[in-house]
Amino acid sequence: MGQDLPPSEGYDPVQYRRNLPARGFRPSYYLFAVGAIMTYGFYRLGQGVREHNELAREKMWSRIHLIPLLQAEEDRDLVRRHYAERAREKALMGSETDVYNSGRFVRPTFAISPQNITK
């Protein structure tokens, strides 16, 4: 008995692919959509950073403009304490003592620190 051989005209082609329609859009459309979304996101991020910087600048300038007011308030408090101390001194000693060489107010140059320092 002879060996089986393929037909002389060949076998029919084997269909290994399925002829299905492509689902969804073309990949270039997806790439364009993602690029557009990212561009818009970076645009909004830039606007947010710009707004944040503007608010920080406004906060800085408001503090700069408040410095004279805060300084005047601190000076008034120091003068009030100074006169209260002199009145207390006069009540205790019976007379005012002039510690400084001049009669004008001199801002104190010491800092008050707490007695008990806890860690």
N, CA, C and O atoms as a GROMACS GRO file, in nm:
protein
  476
    1MET      N    1   0.083  -0.116   0.000
    1MET     CA    2   0.000   0.000   0.000
    1MET      C    3   0.088   0.124   0.000
    1MET      O    4   0.189   0.131   0.071
    2GLY      N    5   0.049   0.219  -0.080
    2GLY     CA    6   0.132   0.337  -0.094
    2GLY      C    7   0.105   0.441   0.016
    2GLY      O    8   0.004   0.435   0.086
    3GLN      N    9   0.196   0.534   0.027
    3GLN     CA   10   0.186   0.639   0.130
    3GLN      C   11   0.086   0.744   0.086
    3GLN      O   12   0.076   0.776  -0.032
    4ASP      N   13   0.012   0.796   0.184
    4ASP     CA   14  -0.081   0.905   0.154
    4ASP      C   15  -0.004   1.031   0.127
    4ASP      O   16   0.085   1.069   0.203
    5LEU      N   17  -0.036   1.096   0.020
    5LEU     CA   18   0.030   1.220  -0.017
    5LEU      C   19  -0.075   1.331  -0.022
    5LEU      O   20  -0.194   1.304  -0.034
    6PRO      N   21  -0.029   1.454  -0.015
    6PRO     CA   22  -0.124   1.563  -0.026
    6PRO      C   23  -0.178   1.568  -0.167
    6PRO      O   24  -0.116   1.519  -0.261
    7PRO      N   25  -0.294   1.628  -0.180
    7PRO     CA   26  -0.348   1.640  -0.315
    7PRO      C   27  -0.255   1.722  -0.402
    7PRO      O   28  -0.184   1.810  -0.352
    8SER      N   29  -0.254   1.697  -0.528
    8SER     CA   30  -0.161   1.765  -0.619
    8SER      C   31  -0.191   1.915  -0.628
    8SER      O   32  -0.099   1.993  -0.649
    9GLU      N   33  -0.317   1.956  -0.614
    9GLU     CA   34  -0.348   2.101  -0.620
    9GLU      C   35  -0.334   2.168  -0.484
    9GLU      O   36  -0.352   2.289  -0.475
   10GLY      N   37  -0.304   2.095  -0.380
   10GLY     CA   38  -0.283   2.148  -0.245
   10GLY      C   39  -0.410   2.147  -0.163
   10GLY      O   40  -0.520   2.127  -0.214
   11TYR      N   41  -0.392   2.169  -0.038
   11TYR     CA   42  -0.507   2.174   0.053
   11TYR      C   43  -0.574   2.310   0.044
   11TYR      O   44  -0.514   2.407  -0.004
   12ASP      N   45  -0.698   2.316   0.088
   12ASP     CA   46  -0.767   2.445   0.099
   12ASP      C   47  -0.699   2.529   0.209
   12ASP      O   48  -0.649   2.473   0.307
   13PRO      N   49  -0.696   2.662   0.192
   13PRO     CA   50  -0.632   2.744   0.297
   13PRO      C   51  -0.707   2.732   0.429
   13PRO      O   52  -0.830   2.725   0.433
   14VAL      N   53  -0.630   2.730   0.538
   14VAL     CA   54  -0.688   2.720   0.672
   14VAL      C   55  -0.721   2.860   0.720
   14VAL      O   56  -0.636   2.949   0.718
   15GLN      N   57  -0.844   2.881   0.763
   15GLN     CA   58  -0.883   3.014   0.811
   15GLN      C   59  -0.846   3.026   0.959
   15GLN      O   60  -0.914   2.972   1.046
   16TYR      N   61  -0.737   3.096   0.984
   16TYR     CA   62  -0.691   3.113   1.121
   16TYR      C   63  -0.730   3.250   1.177
   16TYR      O   64  -0.719   3.273   1.297
   17ARG      N   65  -0.775   3.340   1.091
   17ARG     CA   66  -0.821   3.471   1.137
   17ARG      C   67  -0.972   3.475   1.132
   17ARG      O   68  -1.036   3.413   1.047
   18ARG      N   69  -1.026   3.550   1.227
   18ARG     CA   70  -1.170   3.570   1.223
   18ARG      C   71  -1.196   3.705   1.161
   18ARG      O   72  -1.130   3.803   1.198
   19ASN      N   73  -1.284   3.714   1.071
   19ASN     CA   74  -1.317   3.840   1.005
   19ASN      C   75  -1.422   3.915   1.086
   19ASN      O   76  -1.539   3.922   1.050
   20LEU      N   77  -1.373   3.973   1.199
   20LEU     CA   78  -1.462   4.050   1.286
   20LEU      C   79  -1.435   4.198   1.265
   20LEU      O   80  -1.321   4.237   1.240
   21PRO      N   81  -1.536   4.280   1.275
   21PRO     CA   82  -1.511   4.424   1.264
   21PRO      C   83  -1.434   4.474   1.387
   21PRO      O   84  -1.451   4.423   1.497
   22ALA      N   85  -1.350   4.574   1.366
   22ALA     CA   86  -1.271   4.630   1.475
   22ALA      C   87  -1.364   4.702   1.573
   22ALA      O   88  -1.452   4.776   1.531
   23ARG      N   89  -1.344   4.679   1.703
   23ARG     CA   90  -1.429   4.740   1.804
   23ARG      C   91  -1.368   4.873   1.848
   23ARG      O   92  -1.246   4.883   1.860
   24GLY      N   93  -1.449   4.972   1.870
   24GLY     CA   94  -1.402   5.101   1.920
   24GLY      C   95  -1.345   5.186   1.808
   24GLY      O   96  -1.358   5.157   1.689
   25PHE      N   97  -1.280   5.293   1.852
   25PHE     CA   98  -1.222   5.388   1.757
   25PHE      C   99  -1.082   5.346   1.720
   25PHE      O  100  -1.024   5.254   1.777
   26ARG      N  101  -1.029   5.416   1.622
   26ARG     CA  102  -0.890   5.390   1.584
   26ARG      C  103  -0.798   5.438   1.697
   26ARG      O  104  -0.833   5.532   1.768
   27PRO      N  105  -0.683   5.375   1.715
   27PRO     CA  106  -0.593   5.414   1.824
   27PRO      C  107  -0.550   5.560   1.817
   27PRO      O  108  -0.524   5.622   1.920
   28SER      N  109  -0.542   5.617   1.698
   28SER     CA  110  -0.500   5.757   1.688
   28SER      C  111  -0.603   5.850   1.752
   28SER      O  112  -0.568   5.955   1.805
   29TYR      N  113  -0.733   5.810   1.745
   29TYR     CA  114  -0.836   5.891   1.810
   29TYR      C  115  -0.820   5.888   1.962
   29TYR      O  116  -0.834   5.991   2.029
   30TYR      N  117  -0.790   5.770   2.015
   30TYR     CA  118  -0.767   5.760   2.160
   30TYR      C  119  -0.645   5.842   2.201
   30TYR      O  120  -0.648   5.910   2.303
   31LEU      N  121  -0.540   5.835   2.123
   31LEU     CA  122  -0.420   5.911   2.153
   31LEU      C  123  -0.448   6.060   2.151
   31LEU      O  124  -0.401   6.134   2.238
   32PHE      N  125  -0.523   6.105   2.053
   32PHE     CA  126  -0.559   6.247   2.046
   32PHE      C  127  -0.645   6.288   2.166
   32PHE      O  128  -0.624   6.395   2.224
   33ALA      N  129  -0.740   6.203   2.205
   33ALA     CA  130  -0.828   6.235   2.319
   33ALA      C  131  -0.748   6.244   2.449
   33ALA      O  132  -0.768   6.336   2.527
   34VAL      N  133  -0.658   6.150   2.472
   34VAL     CA  134  -0.576   6.152   2.594
   34VAL      C  135  -0.484   6.275   2.594
   34VAL      O  136  -0.466   6.340   2.696
   35GLY      N  137  -0.428   6.306   2.478
   35GLY     CA  138  -0.344   6.426   2.468
   35GLY      C  139  -0.422   6.553   2.497
   35GLY      O  140  -0.371   6.643   2.565
   36ALA      N  141  -0.546   6.561   2.445
   36ALA     CA  142  -0.629   6.680   2.471
   36ALA      C  143  -0.663   6.692   2.619
   36ALA      O  144  -0.659   6.801   2.675
   37ILE      N  145  -0.697   6.581   2.682
   37ILE     CA  146  -0.731   6.583   2.825
   37ILE      C  147  -0.609   6.625   2.907
   37ILE      O  148  -0.621   6.704   3.001
   38MET      N  149  -0.494   6.572   2.874
   38MET     CA  150  -0.372   6.608   2.949
   38MET      C  151  -0.335   6.753   2.926
   38MET      O  152  -0.292   6.821   3.020
   39THR      N  153  -0.352   6.803   2.805
   39THR     CA  154  -0.322   6.944   2.778
   39THR      C  155  -0.412   7.033   2.861
   39THR      O  156  -0.366   7.132   2.919
   40TYR      N  157  -0.541   7.001   2.866
   40TYR     CA  158  -0.635   7.079   2.946
   40TYR      C  159  -0.598   7.072   3.095
   40TYR      O  160  -0.606   7.172   3.167
   41GLY      N  161  -0.559   6.953   3.141
   41GLY     CA  162  -0.520   6.936   3.282
   41GLY      C  163  -0.398   7.019   3.317
   41GLY      O  164  -0.395   7.083   3.422
   42PHE      N  165  -0.298   7.019   3.230
   42PHE     CA  166  -0.179   7.099   3.257
   42PHE      C  167  -0.210   7.249   3.250
   42PHE      O  168  -0.150   7.328   3.324
   43TYR      N  169  -0.302   7.286   3.163
   43TYR     CA  170  -0.345   7.426   3.156
   43TYR      C  171  -0.409   7.470   3.288
   43TYR      O  172  -0.379   7.576   3.342
   44ARG      N  173  -0.499   7.384   3.340
   44ARG     CA  174  -0.566   7.416   3.467
   44ARG      C  175  -0.466   7.415   3.583
   44ARG      O  176  -0.476   7.496   3.675
   45LEU      N  177  -0.369   7.324   3.578
   45LEU     CA  178  -0.265   7.320   3.680
   45LEU      C  179  -0.185   7.450   3.679
   45LEU      O  180  -0.156   7.506   3.785
   46GLY      N  181  -0.150   7.497   3.561
   46GLY     CA  182  -0.077   7.625   3.551
   46GLY      C  183  -0.158   7.740   3.605
   46GLY      O  184  -0.104   7.829   3.671
   47GLN      N  185  -0.289   7.741   3.578
   47GLN     CA  186  -0.375   7.846   3.633
   47GLN      C  187  -0.378   7.839   3.785
   47GLN      O  188  -0.376   7.942   3.852
   48GLY      N  189  -0.384   7.718   3.840
   48GLY     CA  190  -0.388   7.701   3.985
   48GLY      C  191  -0.258   7.748   4.050
   48GLY      O  192  -0.261   7.812   4.155
   49VAL      N  193  -0.146   7.716   3.989
   49VAL     CA  194  -0.017   7.760   4.042
   49VAL      C  195  -0.007   7.912   4.038
   49VAL      O  196   0.041   7.975   4.133
   50ARG      N  197  -0.053   7.972   3.928
   50ARG     CA  198  -0.051   8.116   3.916
   50ARG      C  199  -0.140   8.182   4.023
   50ARG      O  200  -0.102   8.283   4.084
   51GLU      N  201  -0.259   8.124   4.045
   51GLU     CA  202  -0.350   8.177   4.148
   51GLU      C  203  -0.289   8.162   4.287
   51GLU      O  204  -0.300   8.253   4.369
   52HIS      N  205  -0.224   8.049   4.313
   52HIS     CA  206  -0.159   8.027   4.443
   52HIS      C  207  -0.048   8.130   4.466
   52HIS      O  208  -0.035   8.184   4.575
   53ASN      N  209   0.031   8.155   4.363
   53ASN     CA  210   0.138   8.254   4.376
   53ASN      C  211   0.082   8.393   4.399
   53ASN      O  212   0.138   8.470   4.477
   54GLU      N  213  -0.028   8.426   4.333
   54GLU     CA  214  -0.090   8.557   4.352
   54GLU      C  215  -0.144   8.572   4.494
   54GLU      O  216  -0.130   8.678   4.555
   55LEU      N  217  -0.206   8.466   4.546
   55LEU     CA  218  -0.257   8.472   4.684
   55LEU      C  219  -0.143   8.483   4.785
   55LEU      O  220  -0.154   8.555   4.884
   56ALA      N  221  -0.032   8.414   4.759
   56ALA     CA  222   0.083   8.423   4.849
   56ALA      C  223   0.142   8.564   4.845
   56ALA      O  224   0.182   8.618   4.948
   57ARG      N  225   0.148   8.624   4.725
   57ARG     CA  226   0.200   8.761   4.714
   57ARG      C  227   0.108   8.859   4.787
   57ARG      O  228   0.155   8.949   4.856
   58GLU      N  229  -0.023   8.841   4.771
   58GLU     CA  230  -0.119   8.928   4.838
   58GLU      C  231  -0.108   8.914   4.991
   58GLU      O  232  -0.116   9.013   5.063
   59LYS      N  233  -0.089   8.791   5.038
   59LYS     CA  234  -0.074   8.768   5.182
   59LYS      C  235   0.053   8.835   5.234
   59LYS      O  236   0.053   8.895   5.342
   60MET      N  237   0.161   8.826   5.157
   60MET     CA  238   0.287   8.888   5.198
   60MET      C  239   0.272   9.040   5.206
   60MET      O  240   0.317   9.101   5.303
   61TRP      N  241   0.210   9.100   5.106
   61TRP     CA  242   0.194   9.245   5.106
   61TRP      C  243   0.099   9.291   5.216
   61TRP      O  244   0.119   9.398   5.274
   62SER      N  245  -0.004   9.212   5.246
   62SER     CA  246  -0.093   9.251   5.355
   62SER      C  247  -0.018   9.249   5.488
   62SER      O  248  -0.040   9.336   5.573
   63ARG      N  249   0.069   9.151   5.506
   63ARG     CA  250   0.149   9.147   5.629
   63ARG      C  251   0.247   9.264   5.633
   63ARG      O  252   0.269   9.322   5.739
   64ILE      N  253   0.306   9.296   5.519
   64ILE     CA  254   0.400   9.410   5.516
   64ILE      C  255   0.328   9.538   5.552
   64ILE      O  256   0.384   9.622   5.624
   65HIS      N  257   0.204   9.556   5.503
   65HIS     CA  258   0.131   9.679   5.533
   65HIS      C  259   0.079   9.680   5.676
   65HIS      O  260   0.048   9.788   5.728
   66LEU      N  261   0.068   9.565   5.741
   66LEU     CA  262   0.022   9.561   5.880
   66LEU      C  263   0.135   9.584   5.980
   66LEU      O  264   0.108   9.610   6.098
   67ILE      N  265   0.260   9.575   5.936
   67ILE     CA  266   0.373   9.588   6.028
   67ILE      C  267   0.371   9.720   6.105
   67ILE      O  268   0.389   9.717   6.227
   68PRO      N  269   0.350   9.837   6.041
   68PRO     CA  270   0.347   9.960   6.120
   68PRO      C  271   0.236   9.962   6.226
   68PRO      O  272   0.258  10.011   6.336
   69LEU      N  273   0.121   9.909   6.194
   69LEU     CA  274   0.011   9.904   6.290
   69LEU      C  275   0.048   9.815   6.408
   69LEU      O  276   0.025   9.853   6.524
   70LEU      N  277   0.103   9.698   6.382
   70LEU     CA  278   0.143   9.607   6.489
   70LEU      C  279   0.256   9.666   6.573
   70LEU      O  280   0.261   9.648   6.694
   71GLN      N  281   0.348   9.737   6.506
   71GLN     CA  282   0.459   9.800   6.578
   71GLN      C  283   0.407   9.910   6.670
   71GLN      O  284   0.453   9.922   6.783
   72ALA      N  285   0.312   9.990   6.621
   72ALA     CA  286   0.255  10.097   6.704
   72ALA      C  287   0.180  10.038   6.823
   72ALA      O  288   0.188  10.091   6.934
   73GLU      N  289   0.108   9.929   6.801
   73GLU     CA  290   0.036   9.864   6.911
   73GLU      C  291   0.134   9.812   7.016
   73GLU      O  292   0.109   9.825   7.136
   74GLU      N  293   0.244   9.753   6.971
   74GLU     CA  294   0.344   9.704   7.065
   74GLU      C  295   0.408   9.819   7.141
   74GLU      O  296   0.432   9.809   7.261
   75ASP      N  297   0.436   9.929   7.071
   75ASP     CA  298   0.496  10.046   7.137
   75ASP      C  299   0.402  10.103   7.243
   75ASP      O  300   0.446  10.137   7.353
   76ARG      N  301   0.271  10.113   7.210
   76ARG     CA  302   0.174  10.162   7.309
   76ARG      C  303   0.171  10.072   7.431
   76ARG      O  304   0.162  10.120   7.544
   77ASP      N  305   0.178   9.942   7.410
   77ASP     CA  306   0.176   9.848   7.521
   77ASP      C  307   0.300   9.863   7.608
   77ASP      O  308   0.292   9.860   7.731
   78LEU      N  309   0.415   9.880   7.542
   78LEU     CA  310   0.540   9.898   7.619
   78LEU      C  311   0.538  10.028   7.699
   78LEU      O  312   0.584  10.031   7.814
   79VAL      N  313   0.486  10.135   7.640
   79VAL     CA  314   0.479  10.262   7.713
   79VAL      C  315   0.382  10.249   7.831
   79VAL      O  316   0.411  10.297   7.940
   80ARG      N  317   0.268  10.183   7.808
   80ARG     CA  318   0.173  10.162   7.918
   80ARG      C  319   0.237  10.082   8.031
   80ARG      O  320   0.219  10.116   8.148
   81ARG      N  321   0.310   9.978   7.997
   81ARG     CA  322   0.379   9.899   8.100
   81ARG      C  323   0.485   9.982   8.172
   81ARG      O  324   0.503   9.970   8.293
   82HIS      N  325   0.555  10.066   8.095
   82HIS     CA  326   0.660  10.149   8.153
   82HIS      C  327   0.600  10.246   8.257
   82HIS      O  328   0.652  10.259   8.367
   83TYR      N  329   0.490  10.312   8.219
   83TYR     CA  330   0.428  10.406   8.314
   83TYR      C  331   0.365  10.332   8.432
   83TYR      O  332   0.366  10.385   8.543
   84ALA      N  333   0.312  10.213   8.412
   84ALA     CA  334   0.259  10.135   8.523
   84ALA      C  335   0.371  10.094   8.618
   84ALA      O  336   0.353  10.095   8.740
   85GLU      N  337   0.486  10.059   8.563
   85GLU     CA  338   0.601  10.022   8.646
   85GLU      C  339   0.650  10.142   8.727
   85GLU      O  340   0.685  10.129   8.844
   86ARG      N  341   0.653  10.259   8.661
   86ARG     CA  342   0.696  10.380   8.734
   86ARG      C  343   0.598  10.416   8.845
   86ARG      O  344   0.639  10.459   8.953
   87ALA      N  345   0.468  10.399   8.819
   87ALA     CA  346   0.368  10.428   8.922
   87ALA      C  347   0.380  10.328   9.037
   87ALA      O  348   0.369  10.367   9.154
   88ARG      N  349   0.403  10.202   9.006
   88ARG     CA  350   0.422  10.101   9.110
   88ARG      C  351   0.548  10.131   9.191
   88ARG      O  352   0.550  10.115   9.313
   89GLU      N  353   0.652  10.173   9.121
   89GLU     CA  354   0.778  10.208   9.188
   89GLU      C  355   0.759  10.328   9.280
   89GLU      O  356   0.812  10.331   9.391
   90LYS      N  357   0.682  10.425   9.233
   90LYS     CA  358   0.656  10.544   9.315
   90LYS      C  359   0.573  10.508   9.438
   90LYS      O  360   0.594  10.561   9.546
   91ALA      N  361   0.477  10.414   9.419
   91ALA     CA  362   0.395  10.373   9.533
   91ALA      C  363   0.478  10.295   9.635
   91ALA      O  364   0.455  10.307   9.756
   92LEU      N  365   0.574  10.216   9.589
   92LEU     CA  366   0.656  10.138   9.681
   92LEU      C  367   0.766  10.221   9.749
   92LEU      O  368   0.788  10.209   9.869
   93MET      N  369   0.833  10.305   9.670
   93MET     CA  370   0.949  10.377   9.722
   93MET      C  371   0.914  10.517   9.770
   93MET      O  372   0.992  10.578   9.843
   94GLY      N  373   0.800  10.568   9.732
   94GLY     CA  374   0.762  10.702   9.775
   94GLY      C  375   0.810  10.811   9.682
   94GLY      O  376   0.764  10.925   9.693
   95SER      N  377   0.899  10.782   9.593
   95SER     CA  378   0.948  10.881   9.496
   95SER      C  379   0.986  10.810   9.367
   95SER      O  380   1.007  10.688   9.364
   96GLU      N  381   0.996  10.888   9.263
   96GLU     CA  382   1.038  10.832   9.135
   96GLU      C  383   1.190  10.836   9.129
   96GLU      O  384   1.252  10.937   9.161
   97THR      N  385   1.249  10.728   9.089
   97THR     CA  386   1.394  10.724   9.070
   97THR      C  387   1.421  10.727   8.921
   97THR      O  388   1.355  10.658   8.843
   98ASP      N  389   1.519  10.808   8.883
   98ASP     CA  390   1.554  10.818   8.741
   98ASP      C  391   1.673  10.728   8.715
   98ASP      O  392   1.787  10.762   8.747
   99VAL      N  393   1.646  10.613   8.656
   99VAL     CA  394   1.752  10.517   8.630
   99VAL      C  395   1.835  10.558   8.510
   99VAL      O  396   1.957  10.539   8.507
  100TYR      N  397   1.768  10.615   8.410
  100TYR     CA  398   1.836  10.651   8.287
  100TYR      C  399   1.884  10.796   8.294
  100TYR      O  400   1.841  10.872   8.381
  101ASN      N  401   1.973  10.833   8.204
  101ASN     CA  402   2.027  10.968   8.202
  101ASN      C  403   1.928  11.067   8.143
  101ASN      O  404   1.937  11.187   8.170
  102SER      N  405   1.836  11.019   8.062
  102SER     CA  406   1.740  11.109   8.001
  102SER      C  407   1.600  11.073   8.049
  102SER      O  408   1.578  10.963   8.100
  103GLY      N  409   1.506  11.165   8.033
  103GLY     CA  410   1.371  11.141   8.078
  103GLY      C  411   1.283  11.076   7.973
  103GLY      O  412   1.167  11.046   8.000
  104ARG      N  413   1.336  11.056   7.856
  104ARG     CA  414   1.251  11.002   7.749
  104ARG      C  415   1.246  10.850   7.757
  104ARG      O  416   1.332  10.786   7.816
  105PHE      N  417   1.143  10.795   7.694
  105PHE     CA  418   1.122  10.650   7.698
  105PHE      C  419   1.223  10.580   7.609
  105PHE      O  420   1.243  10.618   7.494
  106VAL      N  421   1.286  10.478   7.665
  106VAL     CA  422   1.381  10.396   7.589
  106VAL      C  423   1.325  10.255   7.584
  106VAL      O  424   1.289  10.198   7.687
  107ARG      N  425   1.318  10.203   7.467
  107ARG     CA  426   1.262  10.068   7.450
  107ARG      C  427   1.349   9.967   7.525
  107ARG      O  428   1.472   9.970   7.512
  108PRO      N  429   1.287   9.878   7.601
  108PRO     CA  430   1.366   9.779   7.676
  108PRO      C  431   1.442   9.685   7.581
  108PRO      O  432   1.392   9.650   7.474
  109THR      N  433   1.560   9.646   7.623
  109THR     CA  434   1.643   9.561   7.537
  109THR      C  435   1.658   9.421   7.594
  109THR      O  436   1.751   9.350   7.557
  110PHE      N  437   1.570   9.382   7.682
  110PHE     CA  438   1.577   9.247   7.738
  110PHE      C  439   1.453   9.169   7.695
  110PHE      O  440   1.350   9.226   7.660
  111ALA      N  441   1.467   9.040   7.698
  111ALA     CA  442   1.355   8.953   7.662
  111ALA      C  443   1.312   8.875   7.786
  111ALA      O  444   1.396   8.828   7.863
  112ILE      N  445   1.184   8.861   7.804
  112ILE     CA  446   1.133   8.786   7.918
  112ILE      C  447   1.125   8.640   7.877
  112ILE      O  448   1.063   8.605   7.776
  113SER      N  449   1.189   8.555   7.956
  113SER     CA  450   1.187   8.412   7.925
  113SER      C  451   1.119   8.338   8.040
  113SER      O  452   1.121   8.385   8.154
  114PRO      N  453   1.059   8.226   8.012
  114PRO     CA  454   0.990   8.152   8.120
  114PRO      C  455   1.088   8.094   8.221
  114PRO      O  456   1.203   8.062   8.189
  115GLN      N  457   1.038   8.081   8.346
  115GLN     CA  458   1.126   8.026   8.451
  115GLN      C  459   1.148   7.877   8.432
  115GLN      O  460   1.261   7.829   8.433
  116ASN      N  461   1.039   7.806   8.414
  116ASN     CA  462   1.048   7.661   8.401
  116ASN      C  463   1.043   7.622   8.255
  116ASN      O  464   0.940   7.639   8.189
  117ILE      N  465   1.151   7.572   8.205
  117ILE     CA  466   1.156   7.530   8.066
  117ILE      C  467   1.128   7.381   8.062
  117ILE      O  468   1.204   7.302   8.119
  118THR      N  469   1.021   7.342   7.997
  118THR     CA  470   0.989   7.200   7.985
  118THR      C  471   1.018   7.153   7.844
  118THR      O  472   1.009   7.229   7.747
  119LYS      N  473   1.054   7.027   7.835
  119LYS     CA  474   1.087   6.974   7.704
  119LYS      C  475   0.978   6.886   7.654
  119LYS      O  476   0.988   6.831   7.545
   0.00000   0.00000   0.00000
